[in-house]
Amino acid sequence: MPTLLDLGRLLTALKENASASDWRTRWLDICELLWDSLAASRAAAIPEQQLDAFIKMLRTEDKFALARNVIPELREVDISDAPNPQQQRILEASADLRGDFFRRESCTQSDFDTALYIAEKRILLDAELHRAQVLLYHSGLFGASSENEIAAWLATHPDMMAKAAADDDSEHLKREQHNKRT
């Protein structure tokens, strides 16, 4: 297991082999090692030039996205003071990226949230629930009240009534053909 003393060497190796297939794993290991080591110390734990190199690498979008997986503080927008001054410096240097990621993650497509769209979703959900009831009814699981509700709903939707009748006819025909074979 690498130690904080190996951080400079690890960062240099990662920079030199940026196209290596395991760079993501190595980057996550570096992030976790650095953050946990800084959390365990109240004073500056690594040389400033190594911290600068880490921050420079962290400021790229792909590396920042990965680092958020092992450094929970990078997922938050508003951060109170970190226990370590070097952690605080990392958080301050990544404030704009944290804000950008937060805005992207909290974006919704408002043009689909119109009243008509919501009403259409309700109608489609209602239709799907009734379709499921019709399918279940054919298996004999519903009583007279359910039959009446299904019939009433189908009466208000004539196109569904025609489809249900066609389905009934084809099902009846299949049963007759099956009975003739046996």
matplotlib code that plots the C-alpha trace (Angstrom):
import matplotlib.pyplot as plt

x = [0.0, 1.5, 2.1, 1.9, 5.7, 5.1, 2.6, 5.0, 6.3, 2.7, 1.6, 4.6, 4.0, 0.3, 1.2, 3.7, 1.4, -1.8, -3.0, -2.4, -5.5, -5.4, -4.9, -8.5, -7.8, -4.4, -6.0, -8.7, -6.0, -4.0, -7.1, -8.1, -4.6, -4.2, -7.6, -7.4, -3.9, -4.8, -7.9, -5.7, -3.4, -4.3, -1.2, 0.2, 1.1, 2.5, 4.9, 3.2, 4.5, 2.9, -0.3, -0.2, 0.4, -2.6, -4.8, -3.7, -4.7, -7.9, -9.0, -9.5, -13.2, -12.6, -10.3, -12.6, -15.6, -13.6, -12.2, -15.8, -16.3, -13.7, -13.8, -17.4, -16.7, -16.2, -19.8, -21.1, -21.5, -21.2, -18.4, -17.6, -14.0, -12.1, -10.1, -6.8, -5.6, -4.5, -7.9, -9.4, -7.1, -8.3, -11.9, -11.4, -9.6, -12.4, -15.3, -16.2, -16.1, -18.2, -20.7, -20.7, -21.3, -24.0, -25.8, -25.6, -26.8, -29.8, -30.9, -34.3, -36.0, -38.7, -40.2, -41.7, -43.2, -46.1, -49.6, -50.6, -47.6, -48.4, -52.1, -50.9, -48.7, -51.7, -53.9, -51.3, -50.7, -54.4, -54.7, -51.9, -53.4, -56.7, -55.0, -53.3, -56.7, -58.2, -55.4, -55.8, -59.6, -59.2, -57.4, -60.4, -58.9, -61.5, -65.0, -68.2, -67.4, -64.1, -65.8, -68.2, -65.4, -63.5, -66.7, -67.4, -63.9, -63.9, -67.3, -65.7, -62.9, -64.4, -61.1, -60.0, -63.3, -62.7, -59.2, -60.4, -63.1, -60.6, -58.3, -61.2, -62.1, -58.5, -58.1, -61.4, -60.3, -57.0, -58.8, -61.1, -58.2, -56.3, -59.4, -59.8, -56.2, -56.5]
y = [0.0, 3.3, 6.0, 9.7, 9.8, 8.0, 10.7, 12.7, 9.6, 8.4, 11.7, 11.9, 8.3, 9.1, 12.2, 10.3, 7.4, 9.3, 6.9, 3.7, 1.5, 1.6, 5.4, 5.7, 3.2, 4.7, 8.2, 7.0, 5.4, 8.6, 10.7, 8.3, 8.2, 11.9, 12.8, 10.2, 11.2, 14.9, 14.1, 12.3, 15.4, 18.9, 20.4, 20.5, 16.9, 17.1, 19.5, 22.4, 21.5, 18.0, 19.6, 22.0, 19.1, 17.2, 20.3, 20.9, 17.3, 17.5, 20.6, 18.5, 17.4, 13.7, 13.4, 15.6, 13.4, 10.3, 12.0, 12.7, 8.9, 8.7, 12.2, 12.9, 16.6, 17.1, 16.2, 19.1, 22.6, 24.5, 23.3, 24.6, 24.8, 21.5, 20.3, 20.5, 23.6, 21.6, 20.0, 23.5, 24.6, 21.7, 22.5, 26.1, 25.3, 23.0, 25.3, 26.1, 22.5, 21.4, 24.1, 23.0, 19.4, 20.3, 22.4, 19.6, 17.0, 19.0, 20.1, 18.9, 19.2, 21.7, 21.8, 18.3, 19.2, 21.1, 20.5, 18.7, 16.4, 15.5, 14.9, 12.6, 10.7, 10.2, 9.0, 6.6, 5.2, 4.8, 3.0, 0.7, -0.1, -0.9, -3.0, -5.0, -5.5, -6.7, -9.1, -10.3, -10.5, -13.0, -15.2, -15.2, -13.3, -10.5, -10.5, -8.9, -5.4, -5.5, -6.7, -3.8, -1.3, -2.7, -2.7, 0.9, 2.0, 0.2, 1.8, 5.3, 4.2, 2.6, 2.1, -0.1, -1.9, -2.9, -4.1, -6.1, -7.7, -8.5, -10.0, -12.0, -13.4, -14.4, -16.0, -17.9, -19.1, -20.3, -22.3, -23.9, -24.9, -26.3, -28.3, -29.7, -31.0, -32.7]
z = [0.0, -1.0, 1.6, 1.6, 1.0, -2.3, -3.5, -5.6, -7.3, -7.9, -9.3, -11.7, -12.8, -13.5, -15.5, -17.6, -18.3, -18.7, -21.5, -19.4, -19.1, -15.3, -14.8, -13.4, -10.7, -9.9, -9.8, -7.4, -5.2, -5.1, -4.3, -1.5, -0.1, -0.1, 1.4, 4.1, 5.0, 5.2, 7.2, 9.8, 10.2, 11.4, 9.8, 6.3, 5.5, 2.0, 0.3, -1.5, -4.9, -4.6, -3.5, -6.5, -8.8, -7.3, -7.6, -11.2, -12.1, -10.1, -12.1, -15.3, -15.6, -16.0, -13.1, -10.9, -11.8, -10.6, -7.5, -6.4, -6.0, -3.1, -1.7, -0.6, 0.1, -3.6, -4.2, -2.0, -3.1, 0.2, 2.4, 5.8, 6.9, 6.4, 9.4, 7.4, 5.7, 2.6, 2.4, 2.5, -0.3, -2.4, -1.7, -2.6, -5.8, -6.9, -5.9, -9.5, -10.6, -7.7, -8.6, -12.3, -11.5, -9.0, -11.6, -14.2, -11.8, -10.6, -14.1, -15.3, -18.6, -17.8, -21.3, -20.7, -17.4, -18.8, -17.5, -20.8, -20.5, -16.9, -17.9, -20.7, -18.3, -16.0, -18.8, -20.1, -16.6, -16.0, -19.4, -18.5, -15.2, -16.8, -19.5, -16.7, -15.0, -18.3, -18.8, -15.2, -15.5, -18.4, -16.0, -13.7, -10.7, -10.5, -9.1, -10.4, -9.1, -11.0, -14.1, -13.9, -13.5, -16.4, -18.6, -17.6, -18.4, -21.8, -22.6, -22.2, -24.5, -27.6, -29.3, -26.4, -26.5, -30.1, -29.3, -26.3, -28.4, -31.1, -28.5, -27.1, -30.5, -31.3, -27.9, -28.4, -31.8, -30.4, -27.7, -30.2, -32.5, -29.5, -28.4, -31.9, -31.9, -28.5]

ax = plt.figure().add_subplot(projection="3d")
ax.plot(x, y, z, "-o")
ax.set_aspect("equal")
plt.show()
